[in-house]
Amino acid sequence: MRAATSPQLLLVDPHSLFRRTVAMVARQLRIAEVHESSSLEAAHRLLEHQSMDGLLLDIGQGLDALALVQSVRAGALRCPPTTPVALTAEACDLPTAQLYKELQVRRIMLKPFKVKTALEVIQDLARPESPP
């Protein structure tokens, strides 16, 4: 994580009002500098050129976020393979949750949830992980 600046996080969600609200409040509270993306494809392109300290991704339909998380974990993007990741989803069955757990996804939040919950997750993603 960058020492002198706020943690840089990427929020991927199709709903612009949600993205803007979370990004604005996170900045105001100095939790993190939240970059916004409306799609996983745009996020992938961004991460090819810029590193982030954490990712909060909308899971999309089924396994849409899987390829992006796999690319991060494989070291194929600018983010370190250990970059913390959390997901948001309309629904998530047990096999899907297990698949993401194997990729070290920290949390899956089921929609609807409060902006406060998203900010708590962003705060967790911005914090370096404690050793076990």
Secondary structure, DSSP 8 states (H G I E B T S, - for coil): --SSS--EEEEE-S-HHHHHHHHHHHHHTTS-EEEEESSHHHHHHHHTT---SEEEEE--STTTTHHHHHHHHTT-SSS-TT--EEEEES---HHHHHHHHHTTEEEEEESS--HHHHHHHHHHHHS-----
